[in-house]
Amino acid sequence: MLELRPSCEHCDKPLPPASLEARICSYECTFCADCVENVLGNVCPNCAGGFAPRPIRPARNWRGDNWLGKDPASGRVRHRPVDAAAHARFAAAIRPLPADQR
């Protein structure tokens, strides 16, 4: 079950469950689209993977109790700002590789 973290780990921008700006890596590291594009260059600072839009959990119980009311988003904030210069050095060799080849 996705945790649906409440904010960007870098800039702490709120990313509510229905946010179209939330991006996650395969480990659910969560960042806003702006930070992924302009700070991270699509390279996760924690695992070096790429990012994808975070799925949106239905807000309504359409079928089988699979909805936000039964499985609410996490309230745990993980604010760990990235050192942009250190990340740029780390990501320099990784960024040119497609995410599926990292």
N, C-alpha and C positions, 0 to 999 in steps of 0.2 A: 504494500500500500504506500503510495507516494505521501511524503510528509507534508507537502505544500507549505514550505517555509514562508514566513510572513514578510520578509524584506530582502533587499539586495545585500549580500555579504560585504560588498565593497562600500557602497555609498549610503546604505541603510534606507533606501527608498522603499516605501511600502509597496508590497506586491500581494494584494488580496487574492483570494482563491480564483476569482474570475479575471485576473489581470492578463492581458494579451502581451504584456511586456516582460513577463517572467521567462527566464531561460535556465535550463538545468543541464548538468552533465550526467553521465550514467550513475554517478554516486549521489545525485540530487543536490550537488553544490548549486546554490541558487543566486543568480545575478540578474540585474535588469538588462534589457536589450542594449541600452546606451553604454553601459560598462563593458558588456561582452564585445561590442563593436569597437569602442573608442579607447578602452583601457587594456582589455585582455586580448584583443585580436583573435577571438574565438579559441583561445587556449586556456583551459581551466588551470588556475594557479595551484590547485591542490593535487590534480591527477594528470594534467596535460591533455586530457580529452577535449573533444569539441562540445558545443552546446546545441540544444534543440529547444524549440518552444515548449514550455511546460504545459501538459494537458490540463484542461479545465474540468474539474469534477462537477457533475450536474448539481445544481442548487435545489432541484426538485426530485422527489421520489417518483421517477417514471416507471421503474420496474425493479423488483427484487431487493428493495432496501439498499440500493447502490447509489448513495447520494451524500452530499455534504453534511446534511443533518445527522446522518448516522456515523459518518467518518469525517469529522471536522478537520479543518486545516490546523497545522501546528501553530502554537503561539510562541514557540521558542525562537528567539532572535539569535542569529549567528552573525554578528557584525565583526568581520575580520578584514579591515581595509588592506588592500594590496599595495605594496611598494611598487609603483609604476616602473621605476628605473630597473629595479631588480627583476621584475616580471618580464620586462622587455628583453633583458639579457637571457633569462631562462627560456623564453618563448622563441627567440630568434631562429634557432635551428628547427624548432618544432612547427612553427606557424606555416611554412610552405607545404608541409605534408597534409594531405586530406585526413580528416578525422578518422576515417576507417583504416588508415595505414599507420596510425601512431602506436 
